[in-house]
């Protein structure tokens, strides 16, 4: 018997080709504008917070990394014990840099090599050894990305469902009115998991009591094992359904509890379909991101090439180091003359804008693809039409299908 919810659609049972609409949606100026504003604000926050430089930097070859300049993060990646020794007694000639600059450099290196585990380890280092900085900075990142992501998801949802395009102002108003839900949804499952873990922590504290404590820990462990599966379910749902939270709010005008419920329902009801859609979007996104990066490199390379026709090579090399596909900014020493230095600064700012737009596409694609995946999963799990979306008209809520 055919499930009545699996009704006929233009692509029949093959809904995944709709994910390929993500590129043309993500590349649109309105979405790029929100993503670029978010990236710029995050970078500005990091640069301002880096005025307080707390990361130890070693110059000259070191046993830990064997390179000319080594940060404490480089040492952490090699040996935790060496890092503890370094932080306990840093050399007198050690320099200092900021946490944001260190993470940015590490992420660039790890992403070029495809080492996602290295990115996660860098985050662990930041929260372990620079806790206050990391909590403040990533709280800002969460709020900024939630606001921008909510706007991008709403833009994508309306275009995917009805072919309707919102203005920047309309999308921004939708996102800011629901900022509490957009911010609360990602951290909600983690907060609940931590609260459920409090009794287990209490059992551990009881274990410090001599003789009686260890006996109580052994006797009460079954209570912890009862709570443990609920925590595991929450963590799996949080990881698997993280990308569906903002789209749920954009489609349903949900509060964060409802968004969490809907994302968990989609993940656990059709886990293999969710994995397939996610892998399809990831593979397609990787190809699109490579194309966008190549396009950005080509723009810079062509512009510099034509500039080189009329400008002397030594002067051009001083103000604009040659970009490469792996390093769009290029590498070169700062010029001595003030006019060359100022020209190099202006050029660097414009190149950073191009790089920022490239990163903005990554952000825009993530939220656009996640919104389409949510619509497809909702159709398969609940039988909801792809064109069904919350519409506010004259201040009243109604459903449009």
C-alpha positions, 0 to 999 in steps of 0.5 A: 500500500502506498503511504498517502503522505508520499503524494506525487510531486514534479520529481516523483520520489526523487526530491533531492534534485531540488537541492541543486537550486541552492546555488542560484538562491545562495548567490543572489545579492540579498542573501549575500548582503546578509551573509557579508554583513554577518562575516564583517561583524564577526571579523570586526568583533574578533579584531577588536577583541584581539587588542588584548593579545593573550596567545603566546608566539614563539619565533625561530625553529621549535622542537614542537613544530619545527617552523619559523613562528609557532603559536601555542595552538601549534604546540597544542596540536603536537603535545599537550604536555609541551603546551603546559610547560610553555604556558607555565614558563614562556620564554622571555622573548616570546611574542603575543597575538590574539585568539581570533587571529590564531584561530583564523590562521589555523582554520585557513590551514586546516580547511586547505588540507581538508582536516575538519578534526583540526578545526574542532581541536582548535576550538577545544584549545580556545575554550580550554585555555582562553575560556572567557574570550571564547565564550564572549566571542562565540556568543557574538558569533551565535547571535550574528549568525542566527540573525543573518541565518534567519533572514536568509532562511526566510528569503529561501523559504518564500522563494522555494515555496512560492517564487516570492522574493522579499526585500532586505527590510522585510527579511530583516524584520522577520529575523529580528522579531524572532531573534530569541527563538533563532538564538535559543533553538541551537543552544536549547538541546545542550542546556537540557542535556546539561540539566539532565547531567546535573544528577550524574555530577551529584553522584560523582560528588558523592563519590568523594566521601570516604568509604560511603561515597564510593558505595553510594556511587556504585549503588546510584549508578543505575539512575545515571544510566537511566538519564544517560540515554536521554542525553545521548538522544538529545545530543544526536538530535542536536547534531543531526538537526542543527541545520534544520532549526532556523529553517523550521522557524522560517517556514513555521514561525515556530518558537524555539521549542517547536523548532527543536521538536520539528528538527528532532522529528525529521531526523529520527523519523527518516534518518537515512533520508536526512543523511542522504540529503545532507551528503548531497548538499555537502558534495554539491556545496563543495563543488559550488564553493570551489567554483566561487573561490576559483571565480574570486581568484580569477577576478583578482588575477585578471585585475592584477594582470591588466594592472601589471601592463601599465605599472612597473613590476617592482612597484606592483609587487610592493603594493599587491603581492600576487594572489594564488588559488590557495592564498587570495590575499597573497604574501609579501612584506610591507613597503617602506615608503608611506605612499606605497604603504598606503596604496597597499593598505587600500588594495588589501582592503578591496581584496579582503572585500572579495575574500569576504564575499567568497566566505559569504557565499559559503554562509549563504549556501549553508542556510539556503541548502538547509532550508530546502532540505527542511522542506523536503524532509517535512514533506516526507515525514509529515506529508506537508506540501512543499509550498506550505509556509507561514504567511503574515498578512496585515499582522495576522497569521495564516497558512498559505498552501 
